[in-house]
Amino acid sequence: MPLYKEGAKEKRHTINIIFSMKEHSNTKRKITAGCNYYFKKSISKQFFILAFHGDTDNPHCHIYLKVVDKNGKRINPKKQI
């Protein structure tokens, strides 16, 4: 990760967000469809990867969201999500 100033804290390039729906039928379809819809609508210019985990007691999706766009501009996920 690049440092922007000497001694400055490293800036993250991605953030990890977890979504889960406990005790629902068709969990994988519902979670992945909901996550895809939300991220494509709310922050459509950012790249993200979605991974579903159904091998635990609590099925969930991990979203890895890139916080730097293709032009190098950073987003503030707290304001956009």
Secondary structure, DSSP 4 states (H G I P E B T S, - for coil): ---SSTTPPPPPSEEEEEEE-TT-TTHHHHHHHHHHHHHHHHSTTS-EEEEEE-SSSS-EEEEEEESB-TTSPBP-HHHH-
